[in-house]
Amino acid sequence: MRALLLLTLLCVAALSRADAPAPPRLRSTPESREELGVTVYSGGFGLIRETRTLALSKGRSELEFGGVAGTIQPETVQVHAVGAAAPLRVLEQSYQYDLLSPAKLLEKYLGRTVRVLRFSESKGRDEELDATVLSAGEPPILRIGDEITWAYPGRISFPEIPKTLIARPTLVWLLESPAERQKVEVSYLAGALSWRADYVLVVNDADTAGDLNGWVTLENRSGAPYPNARLQLVAGDVNRVRAELLQDRGVYAAESRAPMAPPQFREEGLFEYHLYTLDRPSSLLDQEQKQISLLEASGVALEKRLVLRGEPAYFRMPTGEIGSHSKVSVSLEFDNRASQHLGLPLPKGIVRVYKRDESGGRQFLGEDEIEHTPRDERVRIRVGDAFDVVGERKQMDYEQIGSCRSESAWQIDLRNHKDEKIDVDVVEPASGDWEIVSSSHKATKDDAQSFRFLVNVPARGSARIEYRVRIRWC
């Protein structure tokens, strides 16, 4: 008797649950946003934060939260009630991204009837026929009457949009709310958001100083616009388990010809990174690339360096003449200090160098990429190779001492075809244990793996270095 009563109660409970009405389906659109913030990381992703007031039902309800990025990582979504006395609970979340498109419509109508329309010139109107979709390929395959056709010369009309297709990516939450209105902050990570820094350096006639302009280039391919957003940038190497795709670096920074302006970005430390906050709201549309001025500094003191660099392999074998026209590289260096009108942590980016010609027009000299550079550190830009300075390196003697030791003698000639004297750094990367046996010029030890000679070369003249070195590499 007890078993029969228990079975009856279970059946009644099951029927009650089956008859229970589904929770109401509500909707929140981007138009209800009250605040929007976007933090873009140099790794090619972003953190989206927005605040909305939701119209809910007390108890359980389903909510469509629209306007999210198409590249959202749903597992990173966080929902927090703002100022609520009782908590808002998210019981379940789904991400709907089956987006409406011609191909998707055809796919949803496989095996179903649609209407095909073709204009009849004789009748002066569209002719309509029923057709069954057999394949959603390009072009689709249709059954019209007793015939199978493809590439039908007309257009297809669908009776309705399937409920499973949506126009925009949407989050759907099953919520439990103690109130009918809740203000919430929603945040999530999204891919296909990127930023980079680009710099323009214009040097003076003497190559001793220059004006530096920095630009931030933002790109949004995330599938959603961000109107009037609080824009922030994070510079630094943020570790991620699943790396986002980096965007193409297709557009160069524009040159600034306007007068110097106060910086638009406020910089602060964030963990082991740097955060840059734009001092005004800015809109970033979907599929948009925009540039914002990061810094402007005039009169930055520059040091031009000419460098002839060797190779470690030169010292391990007989080589003779290495080359009669070894390249002498040209670089510009400056200190990232407040006294230089800088002192801001410089994000990684490309520096493009320009100089005015005799008519006053700017000419491009070269470009180089700098790494993230903290304040008070030195910045080095490799611009190119010197045209009028030639290096010639010869091995004058080589002696193998055992299996992993050698002694070699070298002669390096530097020829200067310019009208002014120059200093050339001759850098010799000698891996292993090395010892200068003799030299015509003073050698300076850079580190355990290299030494250098600083050589003055007269205008339209030449200079020669001679030295002997002993090296052990095992």
C-alpha positions in Angstrom: 0.0 0.0 0.0 2.9 2.4 0.9 4.6 1.6 -2.3 1.5 2.3 -4.3 1.1 5.7 -2.5 4.7 6.6 -3.2 4.4 5.8 -6.9 1.2 7.9 -7.1 2.9 10.9 -5.5 5.9 10.6 -7.8 3.7 10.6 -10.9 1.7 13.6 -9.7 5.0 15.5 -9.1 6.3 14.6 -12.5 3.0 15.7 -14.1 3.2 19.0 -12.2 6.7 19.7 -13.5 5.6 18.9 -17.0 2.7 21.2 -16.8 4.8 24.0 -15.1 5.1 27.0 -17.4 8.5 27.7 -18.9 10.3 30.8 -17.5 9.5 34.0 -19.4 12.0 34.8 -22.2 13.2 38.4 -21.9 15.7 40.5 -23.9 18.4 43.1 -23.3 19.8 45.0 -26.2 22.9 47.2 -26.5 20.7 50.3 -26.5 20.2 49.7 -22.7 23.9 50.1 -22.0 24.7 52.7 -19.3 28.5 52.3 -19.3 31.0 50.6 -21.6 34.7 50.0 -21.2 37.2 48.2 -23.5 40.7 47.2 -22.4 42.8 46.1 -25.4 45.9 44.0 -24.9 49.0 44.0 -27.1 48.5 40.2 -27.5 45.5 40.7 -29.8 42.5 40.3 -27.4 40.4 42.6 -25.3 38.4 42.7 -22.1 34.9 44.1 -22.5 33.0 45.6 -19.5 29.5 47.0 -19.7 26.8 48.0 -17.3 23.1 47.6 -18.0 19.8 47.7 -16.0 17.9 44.5 -16.7 14.1 44.2 -16.7 13.5 40.8 -15.2 10.8 38.7 -13.6 11.0 37.8 -9.9 12.2 34.3 -9.6 13.4 32.5 -12.7 13.5 33.9 -16.2 15.5 33.5 -19.4 17.3 36.6 -20.7 18.8 37.1 -24.2 21.8 39.4 -23.7 22.5 40.8 -27.1 25.3 42.9 -28.6 28.2 40.8 -27.5 31.3 40.3 -29.6 31.4 37.6 -32.2 34.8 36.5 -30.9 33.6 36.3 -27.3 35.1 33.6 -25.1 31.9 32.5 -23.4 33.7 30.7 -20.6 35.2 34.1 -19.4 31.8 35.8 -18.9 31.3 37.3 -15.5 28.0 38.8 -14.2 27.9 40.9 -11.1 24.8 42.7 -9.6 25.6 46.3 -8.7 24.2 47.5 -5.4 21.7 44.7 -5.0 20.6 43.7 -1.6 20.0 40.1 -2.7 22.3 38.4 -5.2 21.4 37.7 -8.8 22.1 34.1 -9.7 23.1 32.9 -13.2 21.9 29.2 -13.2 22.8 28.5 -16.8 24.4 30.1 -19.8 24.4 29.3 -23.4 26.1 31.1 -26.3 24.1 31.3 -29.6 26.2 32.0 -32.6 24.3 30.3 -35.4 24.1 33.6 -37.4 21.7 34.4 -40.1 23.1 34.2 -43.7 22.0 32.9 -47.1 23.9 29.7 -46.7 22.5 29.1 -43.2 19.0 29.7 -44.4 19.4 27.2 -47.2 20.9 24.7 -44.7 17.9 25.1 -42.3 15.5 24.5 -45.2 17.1 21.3 -46.4 14.2 18.9 -47.4 11.7 21.7 -47.0 9.6 23.7 -49.5 10.6 27.3 -50.5 9.4 29.6 -53.3 11.5 30.4 -56.3 10.8 33.6 -58.3 11.9 34.4 -61.8 10.9 37.5 -63.7 8.9 36.8 -66.9 9.4 39.4 -69.6 6.4 38.2 -71.5 4.1 38.5 -68.5 5.9 41.5 -67.0 5.9 40.0 -63.5 7.6 37.3 -61.3 6.6 33.7 -61.8 6.5 31.7 -58.6 7.1 28.0 -58.2 7.4 25.7 -55.3 10.8 24.0 -54.8 12.4 21.6 -52.4 15.9 22.3 -51.2 18.1 19.2 -51.8 21.5 20.8 -51.3 22.6 24.0 -49.6 25.8 24.2 -51.7 26.9 27.1 -53.9 24.8 27.0 -56.1 22.0 25.2 -54.3 20.3 22.1 -55.8 16.5 22.3 -56.0 13.7 20.0 -57.0 11.0 21.8 -59.0 8.2 19.6 -60.0 9.7 16.4 -61.4 13.0 18.1 -62.3 16.3 18.5 -60.4 18.0 21.9 -61.1 20.9 23.9 -59.9 22.0 27.5 -60.6 18.3 28.4 -61.0 18.1 31.8 -62.7 16.0 33.5 -60.1 15.8 34.2 -56.4 14.6 32.1 -53.5 11.9 33.2 -51.0 11.7 31.7 -47.6 8.4 31.7 -45.6 10.1 32.6 -42.3 13.4 32.8 -40.4 14.0 29.6 -38.4 14.0 30.2 -34.7 17.5 28.7 -34.3 19.0 31.4 -36.5 19.9 34.8 -35.0 21.0 38.0 -36.5 23.8 38.7 -33.9 25.7 36.6 -31.4 23.8 36.4 -28.2 24.2 35.1 -24.6 21.2 33.4 -23.1 21.0 33.2 -19.3 18.7 31.3 -17.0 18.5 33.7 -14.1 17.1 33.7 -10.6 16.4 37.3 -9.4 14.9 38.6 -6.2 13.8 41.8 -8.0 12.2 42.9 -11.3 15.0 45.3 -12.1 18.7 44.6 -11.6 21.7 46.7 -12.5 24.5 44.4 -13.6 28.1 44.6 -14.7 29.0 42.1 -17.4 32.6 41.4 -18.5 34.2 38.9 -20.9 37.3 38.4 -23.0 37.1 38.6 -26.8 39.6 38.0 -29.6 40.3 40.0 -32.8 40.9 43.2 -30.8 44.4 44.6 -31.2 46.6 47.6 -30.7 50.1 48.6 -31.5 52.4 51.6 -31.1 54.0 53.3 -34.0 56.5 56.1 -33.8 57.7 58.9 -36.1 61.2 60.3 -35.4 62.2 63.4 -37.5 65.9 64.1 -37.0 67.6 67.5 -37.4 70.3 68.5 -39.9 73.1 67.5 -37.7 71.5 64.1 -36.6 72.0 65.2 -33.0 68.3 65.7 -32.0 64.8 64.9 -33.2 61.1 65.2 -32.6 59.3 62.0 -31.6 55.6 61.4 -32.1 54.0 58.2 -30.9 50.7 56.8 -32.2 48.4 54.1 -31.0 46.7 52.1 -33.8 43.6 50.2 -32.7 41.9 47.6 -34.8 38.5 46.0 -34.1 37.5 42.8 -35.9 35.6 41.3 -33.0 32.2 41.5 -34.7 30.7 44.2 -32.4 31.0 48.0 -32.2 32.0 49.8 -29.0 30.4 53.3 -29.1 31.5 56.0 -26.6 33.6 53.5 -24.6 36.2 54.1 -21.9 39.3 53.0 -23.8 42.3 51.4 -22.0 45.4 49.7 -23.3 47.7 47.2 -21.6 51.3 46.9 -22.7 53.3 43.8 -21.7 53.6 40.1 -22.3 50.4 38.7 -20.8 50.5 34.9 -20.6 47.6 33.1 -22.1 46.9 29.3 -22.3 45.1 29.7 -25.7 46.8 32.4 -27.8 44.6 34.7 -29.8 45.4 35.4 -33.4 47.3 38.6 -34.0 46.1 41.0 -36.6 48.0 42.1 -39.6 50.0 45.2 -39.2 48.9 46.7 -42.5 48.7 50.5 -42.0 51.5 52.7 -40.9 51.2 55.5 -38.4 50.4 58.9 -39.8 52.9 61.7 -39.4 51.9 64.5 -37.0 52.3 68.0 -38.3 50.2 69.7 -35.6 51.7 71.7 -32.7 52.6 69.7 -29.6 49.6 68.8 -27.5 49.1 67.5 -23.9 49.2 63.7 -23.8 45.8 62.0 -24.2 46.7 58.8 -22.3 47.3 58.6 -18.6 49.8 55.8 -17.7 49.9 53.7 -14.5 51.4 50.4 -13.4 49.2 47.3 -13.5 50.8 44.2 -11.9 53.9 43.8 -14.0 52.5 45.6 -17.0 51.5 49.2 -17.9 48.0 50.5 -18.4 47.2 53.5 -20.6 43.8 55.1 -20.2 42.5 57.6 -22.8 41.3 60.8 -21.1 38.0 60.9 -23.1 35.4 58.4 -24.4 36.1 57.1 -27.9 34.1 54.9 -30.3 35.6 51.8 -31.9 33.4 50.5 -34.7 33.4 46.9 -36.0 35.9 46.4 -38.8 37.5 49.8 -38.0 41.1 50.8 -37.6 41.8 54.1 -35.9 44.8 56.0 -34.6 45.1 58.1 -31.4 48.1 60.2 -30.5 50.1 58.7 -27.6 53.0 61.1 -27.1 54.8 64.1 -28.6 58.3 65.1 -27.6 60.5 67.7 -29.3 64.3 68.2 -29.0 65.1 64.6 -28.0 68.9 64.3 -27.9 70.2 61.6 -30.3 73.4 59.8 -30.6 74.3 58.4 -34.0 76.5 55.3 -34.0 78.3 53.6 -36.9 79.0 49.9 -36.2 81.0 47.2 -38.0 80.0 43.9 -36.5 81.9 40.6 -36.9 80.8 36.9 -36.5 81.8 34.3 -33.9 82.6 31.8 -36.7 85.4 34.0 -38.0 87.7 32.9 -35.2 87.2 29.1 -35.5 88.7 28.5 -39.0 91.1 29.9 -41.6 89.1 32.5 -43.6 91.5 34.9 -45.4 89.6 37.9 -46.7 86.1 38.2 -45.3 84.9 40.9 -47.6 86.1 44.1 -49.1 82.8 45.9 -48.5 81.5 44.8 -45.1 78.4 46.7 -44.1 78.7 49.4 -41.5 75.3 49.8 -39.8 73.8 53.1 -38.7 71.8 53.4 -35.5 70.2 56.3 -33.5 70.0 56.1 -29.7 68.3 58.1 -27.1 67.4 57.9 -23.4 63.8 57.5 -22.4 64.0 60.2 -19.6 61.8 63.0 -18.4 64.7 65.4 -19.2 64.3 64.3 -22.8 60.5 65.3 -22.7 59.8 61.5 -22.4 59.9 59.3 -19.3 56.8 57.4 -20.3 57.0 53.6 -20.6 57.2 53.1 -24.4 55.1 50.2 -25.7 56.6 47.9 -28.3 56.3 49.2 -31.8 57.9 50.4 -35.0 59.9 53.6 -35.2 60.1 55.2 -38.6 62.9 57.8 -39.1 62.6 60.8 -41.4 64.8 63.8 -42.2 64.2 67.0 -44.2 66.1 67.5 -47.5 67.5 70.8 -48.7 64.1 71.9 -50.0 62.4 71.2 -46.6 60.6 68.0 -47.6 60.6 64.9 -45.4 62.5 61.9 -46.6 62.2 58.4 -45.2 65.5 57.0 -43.8 64.6 53.7 -42.3 62.6 51.9 -39.6 63.2 49.5 -36.7 61.1 47.8 -34.1 61.7 48.5 -30.4 60.6 46.3 -27.5 58.6 47.4 -24.5 61.0 50.0 -23.0 60.6 51.2 -19.4 61.3 54.8 -18.4 64.9 55.8 -17.9 66.1 53.0 -20.3 68.0 53.5 -23.6 66.3 53.1 -27.0 68.3 51.9 -30.0 67.0 52.2 -33.5 68.8 50.5 -36.4 68.2 52.8 -39.3 70.2 51.1 -42.1 73.7 50.8 -43.5 76.1 53.6 -44.2 76.7 54.4 -47.9 80.0 56.2 -47.6 81.7 54.1 -44.9 83.4 50.9 -45.9 84.9 48.1 -43.8 87.4 45.5 -45.0 88.3 42.5 -42.8 91.3 40.2 -43.4 92.6 37.2 -41.4 96.4 37.6 -41.5 97.3 34.5 -39.6 95.5 31.4 -38.1 96.9 28.7 -35.8 94.9 25.7 -34.5 96.0 24.8 -31.0 94.4 21.5 -30.0 90.9 20.5 -30.9 89.1 23.6 -29.6 91.6 26.4 -29.3 92.9 28.8 -31.9 95.0 32.0 -32.3 94.4 34.3 -35.2 95.6 37.7 -36.3 93.3 40.3 -38.0 93.5 43.4 -40.0 90.5 45.7 -40.3 90.5 48.7 -42.7 87.9 51.4 -42.4 87.5 53.9 -45.2 85.5 57.1 -44.8 84.3 58.9 -48.0 82.4 61.6 -46.1 83.5 65.2 -45.7 83.6 65.0 -41.9 85.4 62.7 -39.5 83.5 59.8 -37.9 83.8 57.3 -35.1 83.2 53.6 -35.9 82.5 50.9 -33.3 84.1 47.7 -34.4 82.3 44.9 -32.5 83.8 41.4 -32.4 81.6 38.7 -31.0 84.1 36.0 -29.9 82.2 33.2 -28.2 84.1 31.2 -25.6 87.1 32.2 -23.5 89.1 34.8 -25.3 92.2 36.9 -24.7 93.6 39.8 -26.7 97.3 39.0 -27.2 98.1 42.3 -28.9 96.3 45.2 -30.6 97.0 48.5 -32.3 93.9 50.1 -30.6 92.6 49.8 -27.1 90.0 47.0 -26.8 87.0 47.3 -24.6 85.3 44.3 -23.1 81.5 44.5 -23.7 80.7 41.2 -22.0 81.9 37.6 -21.8 81.1 37.1 -25.5 82.4 40.2 -27.2 84.9 43.1 -27.3 85.1 46.3 -29.3 87.4 49.0 -30.7 86.3 52.6 -31.0 88.1 54.0 -34.1 88.3 57.6 -35.3 88.4 57.8 -39.1 89.4 61.2 -40.6 87.3 62.9 -43.3 88.0 61.3 -46.7 90.5 59.1 -45.0 91.1 55.7 -43.6 92.1 53.8 -40.4 93.5 50.4 -39.7 93.1 48.1 -36.7 95.5 45.2 -36.2 95.1 42.7 -33.4 95.8 39.1 -32.4 93.3 37.0 -30.3 93.5 33.6 -28.6 90.2 31.8 -28.2 89.1 28.5 -26.5 85.5 27.3 -27.2 85.3 24.0 -25.4 
